[in-house]
Amino acid sequence: MQPILSVQNVSKTYEGGFVALKNVSLDLSQGEIFALLGPNGAGKTTLISIICGLVNMTEGRIAVAGHDIVADYRAARELIGLVPQELKTDSFETVWATVSFSRGLFGKKRNDAYIEKVLRDLSLWDKKDSKIMTLSGGMKRRVLIAKALSHEPRVLFLDEPTAGVDVELRRDMWRLVSALRAAGVTIILTTHYLEEAEEMADRIGVIRKGELILVEEKTALMRKFGQKRLTIQLTAPLAAVPPALAGHGLELAPGGQALIYAYGTTNGSHAPVSALFHDLDQAGLAYKDLDTEQSTLEDIFVDLMRGE
């Protein structure tokens, strides 16, 4: 099946020699939620801006549903919606007017029923006649989302959509995202709230210094890079890890009251943990409690940014 979005060997070098993107390639399927993660300055917004036609790439090719974004710009751009980071809106226009105007910009016929649905889904209906300059920051963010959805895009970019917004908007946003995915819309998300990416995304991409260093299905990523952490609370403190346990790579917690054991989630066997407890008994160490934790996406992301 043809990908809805195909990015092939895209690079961007700005005047002065700064390389923002290096040979980025990525294919996305219809109805997929893809989280693009990376620190500030990694190239996330540059890549999104190129796909949306706001910045010219230096090299490469991008197609949306088979439409080249350069050779067939209009057809490609009609399929894309963008919710930018910045709150740029027409301050003196009403909510209804600016969302309806955005639909017309893409050559779509007037559809008041659809615009009403979008505004209701985003809890904006009671503000439809309000001028945008009178709205709160959270409401202005809702208007940006409504504008991006006004022309019924098949690919939607959400660039830090919940940055600085309240819990209610965040909840409304993810409810809407779920409904859009069910309707076959492909969603590309950038966020610093990694728990959102962990909950919502089907696949995760990590970009660092302009290079896409990893693209994985979320479950495969957690299995491949995740770790479990077992904390063994001891009945009596230790000054050091006993030599008999040195082969397990244990870490002694501050104060010596616990031993910490980290192991990969890719290991389906419990033999290493069983061996650890066998050696604990052999060493005569008594413990009073056990606690396990598993790596989050944030833990994995931090390790990747460190180059681990």
N, C-alpha and C positions, 0 to 999 in steps of 0.2 A: 504494500500500500504506500502511495506517495505521501511523504511527510507534509504536514500542514505548514511547517516552517523548516527551511533548510539553510543552514549557514555553513559555507565552505571556505576554509582558509582565509578568513577575514583578518586583515591587519589595518592598523591605523597609526600613522606617524604624523605628528603635528609639526608645524614650522618651528624650527629651532632644534628638531631632532628627537623630541620626546616620543617614545614609542608607547602608545596607550593600549594597543592590542597586538598580539602576536599569533598569527595563524590559528585563529579560533574556528573550530568546526563543531556543529551541533545540529541534530535532527530532532524535531518534536512531532509527536503524533496528535491527531485530533482528540480533543477531550482530556488532554494531559495537563496536570498541574506540575510545573517545573519551578523549583526554587533555585535561584542563582545567588550564591553566597560569596562574600569576599569583603575584606576590609575597605575602608574609605580609600579611594584612589586606585582600586584594583582594576577598574575598567568596566564595571557593571553598567553604569549610566551611559558610557560611551558606546557600548555594544547595543544597548536599547535604542539610543539616539540614532545610530546608523540604520538599524532595522526599520525604524519609524520614519526615516528620510530626513532627519533633522541634522545629521552630520554625514559627510561623505567619507566612505572608506578609502584607504590607500590601495588595498589589494583585496581580492576575493570576490565571492558571489553569494547573493542571498535571494531566495525565492519564497514567496508566500502562496501556498496552494498552486504552485507551479508558475506563478507570475514573478518575473525578475523585478526586483525593486528599483532598478535603474531603467531597463529597457521598457518595462511595463509598469511604471511608477503608479499611475492612477489606480489601476486594477488592484495592485498589491496593497496600496495604502488604504483603500476602501475596506479591506478585510481586517485592519488593525485598529485597536483602541489603546489609548495610553493614558494612564493616571500618573502624572509626574510628581516628583517630590515637592516642587514649589507650588505655593498657593497662588497661581496666576489666574484671575478671573476678571470678567467685565463688571467692575464694581457698581456701575450705575444701571445695569440691566437687572431685570427680575430673574428669578430662578427659572421660571417657565420659558422666558424668552431666550436665555442663553443656552439652555439645553436643546430647545427646538431649533435654534440657529445652528448649533453644532451638527444636528442631524442633516440640515439642509446643505451644509458645507460639503458633505460627502455625496450629494446628489440623490439623497433618499427622499421619497415622497412623504408628504406630511402624514403623520400617524399619531394623532392626539391620544388614542387609547394606549399605544405603546409608551409614549412619554409619561403618561399618567402612571402606568404600571412601574416604570423605573423609579419615578419619584416616590411612589408609595413604598416600594421595596426598600428604599433608602431613608424612609421616615422623613421625606421632604415635602410631602403633599400639602401640609398645612403652611409651608413656607413658599409655595409656588408663586405667589404674587409679591414676595418680599424682595427688595433690592439686595444684591449680594453684599454690598458694603455694610449692611446692617447685621449680617450673620456672624456667628461665632466662628472660630477657627475650625472646630469640628464640623459645623454645618457647611463651611466652604469646602472642606475636604469631601463631603458627601456630594456637593455639586460637581466637583472634578470627576468623581466616579460616574455620576449621571451623564456628564458630557461625553466621557469615554465610551459609555454604553449606548449613547443616543442613536448611533447608526448601525447597531446590531453587528458588532465585529465578530469575527471567528477566532481572532487571536487577540488576547487582552494582556497588556503589560501593566503590572502594578508595581511601581517603583517606590518602595518604602510607604505603602498606602496607609499604614496605621501608626506612623511616627507621630508622637505627640497627640494622639486622639484618645478619647475616653473609652471606657470598657464597653459602653453601649454601642458605639460605632464599630468597634472591633468585632463585636458579636454579630452585628448586622452585616458587616463586610464578609465574614466567613460563611454566614448563611447564604448570602448572595453568590459567593464563589462556588459553593457546593451546587447551587441551582444552575449556575452557568455551565459548570462541568457536565452536569446531567444533560444539558441541552447540547453538548458537543463543543463548547467553547474551550479553546486551549489557553491556559493562563500561565504567564511567566511572572514570577514573584521575586522581588528582592526585599529583604527585610533584615533588620538587626535583632528582631525578636525570634530567636532560633527555635523556640518552642512552637511557634506558629508554623514554621517550615516543617518541623518534625511531625506536626499533627496533620497538615494539609497536603504536603507535596507527595507526588508519586515518584519523582526522581529529584536528585540533588546534583547541582553542579557547583564546583568551587573554583573561583577565579582568583589568581594571585599574580600581581605585577603584570597584568595584561595577558596572562596565559591561563587557559582553561585546564587546570591540572587534574581534574577528576569529574567524571559524570557517572553516577551510579543510581540504580533503583534504591529507594530509601531503605527498604528492608535488607537488601544486599549490603548496603553501606554500613548499616548498624551491625550486621553480622560480621562483616569483613574487618572493620576498624574498631568496633566496640570492645570494651573490656568489662568484666565483672570484677567487683572489688569486695572481698570478704574480710570483715573485721572480726577478730577473735578476741573477746574481752577476757582477760586473764584474772584468776582469783588472787594472784600475787604479782607485783610488778617485777620486771626484768631489767637488768642493767644493760644487757645486750642480747642479740639473737643467739641462742645456743648453737655451737658448731654442728650438732647433729641435724639442725634444720637449715643449714646454710645453702643446701642445694635447691631450696624452694623459692629463693629470691624474696624472702619476707622482709617487711619493713617494720621497725619498731616504732610505735606511736610515741609522741612526746609524753614523758612521765613513765613510760614502760608498762602501762596498764593494758596494752593491746598489741596484737600482731596483725599486720595488714598484708593480705595476699591478693595480688592482681593476676587475672588470667583471661585469656582471649575467649570471646563468645563463639568463635569458629570451632572450638574443640567440643565436639558432641559428647565425648566421653567424660565421665566423672572420675576417672582413674586418678588424675593428678590431685584432685581434692581429697579423694579417699586416701591416697598415699600420704598426703599432708597430715591428716588426722591420725593415721597409723604412727607416723613419726612423732607427732605430739605426744601420743600415749607412751611411746617407747622412751621419750625424753622425760616423762614424768610430769608434764605440764598440765595443770588443771585449768579449765576455762569455765566461765559462768554464763556467757551469752555470745550469740553470733548475729552478725548483721551483714546483709548483702546489698550492694548497689550496682546498677548497670550504667555504663556510659550514656550520656545524652548526646544529641547531635551537637550541642554546644561544646562538649568535651572533645569530640572528634574534630570539630572545626578549629578549635584552639590548637590542637596538636598538628593539624595540617598547616596552619599558618606559621607554626614554629619550624615546619619542615620535617616533622617527625613521621 
